[in-house]
Amino acid sequence: MTLTDAGGHAAATRRRAWPGWVAVAVWAAGIAAAFATGWYLRRAGLATEDRLPPLHAQARERPLTWELLPAAVLAAVAVAALPTLAARLPWRTLPLLTWAGAAAWTVALAVSDGPDAAAAPLNAPTEYPAGLARLRPDPLAWLRTFTERLGGYPTHVRGHPPLPMLVLWALDKAGLGGTGWAAALVIAAGTSAAAAITVTVRCLAGERAARAAAPFLVLAPLAVWVATAMDAFFLAVSAWGTALLALAARRAGAGALAPAAAGGLLLGCLPYLSYGLLPLFAVPLAVLLLTRPRARMLAAVAAGLAVVPTALTLLGFWWPDGVRATLDTYLVSRGSAQRSYAYFLFANVAVLGLLTGPAVAHALPTTLGALRGAARARAVSPPAAVAALAAAALVGVLVLDASGVTRGEVERIWVPFAAWPLAAASLHRTAPRAWMAAQAVTALAVQALVLSPW
């Protein structure tokens, strides 16, 4: 290559890179604007419920320093080792490594607040475990009267369908009662979603894309809220349901039916875990559109989807009544329904950026370019398949955001959505370690400066 050729290549590389840096600048400015506007609204007495809007949190009186040293060391080791390990390990090992790495990162961040910090969020009187005493004597009667007695339950029970409580009741019934076991379930399940997304990417975009995505799924800023918000469990259910659909689409004949039905079964749980998860169906829908499965696989998915809605309906819980009762309690409360729609319409998106990190922002122009290229060519390349998963999750976020029912507290609500755009960070053509480090620094900064109830 001549000097002229080298100079032209470098100039072309810079031209391709500048949209990503613009996106990072917009990402940073959007987050700063959301916090600055929130500070102004609170000072003016217009946003008093949250102490650090747009987060339902408060600034720490003393930022964490040495307490974060184990997490920082873990991040440094991960940045150095994960890209090499992800490229060289046998495939069967990689999802397990991704899960283990995500779990270690999540726990390392959480315990910077002390050894009991992972379970502490679930001890709050507003959380699900506080409602178990009303459920234990007669779960069937509790389910039949759920909507009628909704106003007497803790805040998070009132704001959701009954399935999360039934999951915790089953855990308690199995002899694993207490918030420690509940936190272990949430963290183990939530971090397993990193493995599920890796599997999904491999099915749709190939093994090379999955190996590139795995390190970003490990060092995710959203790990700050995976420990311990129940929404991390919702993420696991949706991610594994989608992964099973993708696995079924790769198989031929009768071998596809069992994973298709199992995927449908998990996805059928979503509306009964949280009413706000309906827009998340955009992600499994994207999988079906990309894979175009045969009719009998779709029939198996449909059969699985029907199981949980049918069972809970027969046991006495009518989902539309639950939606109406929850909406009624939401509107009469002095909580999030009183928050500013206009402010949170843009601030919620800024919080999503905080969960996904600068690496995803930098990859956004490449992601959009991959989608445009696929539309023009009418063929789905591996980058376009990864981009489609990210775009589907983002569409779900925007739909839910525009609905106005998510006015704040979205740092936990966005967790099931925010994990999917992380895979798009793998579309970086250069310097993956630098962007992994940026992701880790984002998470460490949030944990150091923000004291969250989750």
ChimeraX attribute file (.defattr): number of C-alpha atoms within 10 A of each C-alpha:
attribute: neighborCount
match mode: 1-to-1
recipient: residues
	/A:1	7
	/A:2	7
	/A:3	8
	/A:4	9
	/A:5	10
	/A:6	11
	/A:7	12
	/A:8	12
	/A:9	13
	/A:10	12
	/A:11	12
	/A:12	11
	/A:13	11
	/A:14	11
	/A:15	11
	/A:16	13
	/A:17	18
	/A:18	13
	/A:19	16
	/A:20	21
	/A:21	16
	/A:22	14
	/A:23	19
	/A:24	21
	/A:25	14
	/A:26	15
	/A:27	22
	/A:28	17
	/A:29	12
	/A:30	19
	/A:31	21
	/A:32	14
	/A:33	15
	/A:34	22
	/A:35	18
	/A:36	15
	/A:37	16
	/A:38	24
	/A:39	19
	/A:40	14
	/A:41	16
	/A:42	17
	/A:43	11
	/A:44	10
	/A:45	10
	/A:46	14
	/A:47	20
	/A:48	14
	/A:49	17
	/A:50	19
	/A:51	15
	/A:52	20
	/A:53	26
	/A:54	28
	/A:55	23
	/A:56	19
	/A:57	18
	/A:58	15
	/A:59	15
	/A:60	13
	/A:61	9
	/A:62	9
	/A:63	15
	/A:64	19
	/A:65	12
	/A:66	11
	/A:67	16
	/A:68	20
	/A:69	15
	/A:70	15
	/A:71	23
	/A:72	19
	/A:73	12
	/A:74	19
	/A:75	25
	/A:76	15
	/A:77	11
	/A:78	22
	/A:79	23
	/A:80	15
	/A:81	13
	/A:82	24
	/A:83	19
	/A:84	14
	/A:85	17
	/A:86	22
	/A:87	16
	/A:88	11
	/A:89	12
	/A:90	10
	/A:91	15
	/A:92	8
	/A:93	11
	/A:94	21
	/A:95	23
	/A:96	15
	/A:97	20
	/A:98	29
	/A:99	24
	/A:100	18
	/A:101	25
	/A:102	29
	/A:103	23
	/A:104	20
	/A:105	26
	/A:106	29
	/A:107	24
	/A:108	25
	/A:109	28
	/A:110	25
	/A:111	18
	/A:112	21
	/A:113	17
	/A:114	11
	/A:115	12
	/A:116	12
	/A:117	19
	/A:118	28
	/A:119	24
	/A:120	18
	/A:121	20
	/A:122	24
	/A:123	14
	/A:124	14
	/A:125	13
	/A:126	16
	/A:127	19
	/A:128	23
	/A:129	23
	/A:130	18
	/A:131	20
	/A:132	19
	/A:133	9
	/A:134	12
	/A:135	16
	/A:136	15
	/A:137	10
	/A:138	9
	/A:139	16
	/A:140	15
	/A:141	12
	/A:142	18
	/A:143	23
	/A:144	17
	/A:145	13
	/A:146	25
	/A:147	22
	/A:148	13
	/A:149	13
	/A:150	18
	/A:151	16
	/A:152	12
	/A:153	18
	/A:154	18
	/A:155	18
	/A:156	18
	/A:157	24
	/A:158	25
	/A:159	21
	/A:160	21
	/A:161	25
	/A:162	21
	/A:163	19
	/A:164	22
	/A:165	21
	/A:166	17
	/A:167	13
	/A:168	21
	/A:169	20
	/A:170	14
	/A:171	16
	/A:172	18
	/A:173	11
	/A:174	9
	/A:175	9
	/A:176	15
	/A:177	15
	/A:178	15
	/A:179	20
	/A:180	17
	/A:181	16
	/A:182	23
	/A:183	23
	/A:184	16
	/A:185	18
	/A:186	25
	/A:187	28
	/A:188	22
	/A:189	22
	/A:190	31
	/A:191	29
	/A:192	26
	/A:193	29
	/A:194	36
	/A:195	27
	/A:196	24
	/A:197	27
	/A:198	27
	/A:199	27
	/A:200	25
	/A:201	29
	/A:202	23
	/A:203	23
	/A:204	27
	/A:205	19
	/A:206	17
	/A:207	17
	/A:208	14
	/A:209	22
	/A:210	28
	/A:211	27
	/A:212	24
	/A:213	28
	/A:214	32
	/A:215	31
	/A:216	32
	/A:217	31
	/A:218	29
	/A:219	31
	/A:220	26
	/A:221	31
	/A:222	29
	/A:223	31
	/A:224	24
	/A:225	27
	/A:226	32
	/A:227	32
	/A:228	29
	/A:229	25
	/A:230	28
	/A:231	24
	/A:232	30
	/A:233	26
	/A:234	25
	/A:235	30
	/A:236	25
	/A:237	26
	/A:238	27
	/A:239	31
	/A:240	24
	/A:241	26
	/A:242	29
	/A:243	28
	/A:244	26
	/A:245	32
	/A:246	27
	/A:247	18
	/A:248	26
	/A:249	25
	/A:250	14
	/A:251	14
	/A:252	12
	/A:253	10
	/A:254	10
	/A:255	13
	/A:256	22
	/A:257	21
	/A:258	17
	/A:259	23
	/A:260	29
	/A:261	26
	/A:262	22
	/A:263	29
	/A:264	28
	/A:265	23
	/A:266	22
	/A:267	30
	/A:268	25
	/A:269	23
	/A:270	25
	/A:271	20
	/A:272	22
	/A:273	22
	/A:274	19
	/A:275	16
	/A:276	19
	/A:277	25
	/A:278	15
	/A:279	19
	/A:280	24
	/A:281	18
	/A:282	20
	/A:283	24
	/A:284	24
	/A:285	15
	/A:286	19
	/A:287	24
	/A:288	17
	/A:289	11
	/A:290	18
	/A:291	16
	/A:292	12
	/A:293	19
	/A:294	13
	/A:295	9
	/A:296	14
	/A:297	25
	/A:298	19
	/A:299	15
	/A:300	20
	/A:301	25
	/A:302	17
	/A:303	16
	/A:304	23
	/A:305	22
	/A:306	16
	/A:307	16
	/A:308	20
	/A:309	20
	/A:310	13
	/A:311	11
	/A:312	18
	/A:313	13
	/A:314	11
	/A:315	13
	/A:316	16
	/A:317	23
	/A:318	18
	/A:319	18
	/A:320	9
	/A:321	13
	/A:322	22
	/A:323	16
	/A:324	12
	/A:325	19
	/A:326	20
	/A:327	16
	/A:328	12
	/A:329	17
	/A:330	18
	/A:331	13
	/A:332	10
	/A:333	11
	/A:334	11
	/A:335	14
	/A:336	18
	/A:337	18
	/A:338	15
	/A:339	19
	/A:340	15
	/A:341	19
	/A:342	11
	/A:343	18
	/A:344	24
	/A:345	19
	/A:346	18
	/A:347	27
	/A:348	26
	/A:349	22
	/A:350	23
	/A:351	25
	/A:352	23
	/A:353	22
	/A:354	23
	/A:355	29
	/A:356	30
	/A:357	29
	/A:358	26
	/A:359	28
	/A:360	29
	/A:361	26
	/A:362	26
	/A:363	27
	/A:364	24
	/A:365	19
	/A:366	24
	/A:367	27
	/A:368	15
	/A:369	15
	/A:370	22
	/A:371	21
	/A:372	13
	/A:373	16
	/A:374	18
	/A:375	12
	/A:376	9
	/A:377	10
	/A:378	9
	/A:379	12
	/A:380	18
	/A:381	17
	/A:382	21
	/A:383	23
	/A:384	27
	/A:385	27
	/A:386	31
	/A:387	26
	/A:388	28
	/A:389	26
	/A:390	25
	/A:391	23
	/A:392	22
	/A:393	25
	/A:394	23
	/A:395	16
	/A:396	20
	/A:397	26
	/A:398	15
	/A:399	14
	/A:400	20
	/A:401	22
	/A:402	16
	/A:403	12
	/A:404	17
	/A:405	15
	/A:406	21
	/A:407	23
	/A:408	28
	/A:409	19
	/A:410	20
	/A:411	25
	/A:412	26
	/A:413	24
	/A:414	30
	/A:415	25
	/A:416	25
	/A:417	28
	/A:418	26
	/A:419	25
	/A:420	29
	/A:421	27
	/A:422	31
	/A:423	28
	/A:424	30
	/A:425	32
	/A:426	28
	/A:427	24
	/A:428	20
	/A:429	10
	/A:430	10
	/A:431	8
	/A:432	20
	/A:433	18
	/A:434	13
	/A:435	21
	/A:436	29
	/A:437	19
	/A:438	18
	/A:439	26
	/A:440	26
	/A:441	18
	/A:442	21
	/A:443	27
	/A:444	21
	/A:445	15
	/A:446	20
	/A:447	23
	/A:448	21
	/A:449	16
	/A:450	19
	/A:451	19
	/A:452	18
	/A:453	14
	/A:454	23
